[in-house]
Amino acid sequence: SEIFLITSGIVLFAFLGDISASYYKSRYNAKDFSNLIPGHGGFLDRFDSLIFGGAWVALYELTLKI
């Protein structure tokens, strides 16, 4: 059950990270976060899901783990 909770949280937070980056880019008319990887949303766009997923793991480990 613990692995299901961690995995579900990672999936949900990764999705939210991707959606929030897309929202930010469309709201402020920013096609790319940087020009390091042209046409792919930039360098940070490759990691937005990972950053939010990592935040879930940290939150889980610090507060929810019993």
Number of C-alpha atoms within 10 A of each C-alpha: 6 9 8 9 10 17 15 14 20 20 16 15 22 22 16 16 21 18 14 15 17 16 12 13 16 11 9 8 9 12 16 17 17 15 12 12 14 12 10 15 19 16 15 17 19 13 14 21 23 19 15 22 24 16 17 21 16 12 13 15 12 10 8 9 9 7
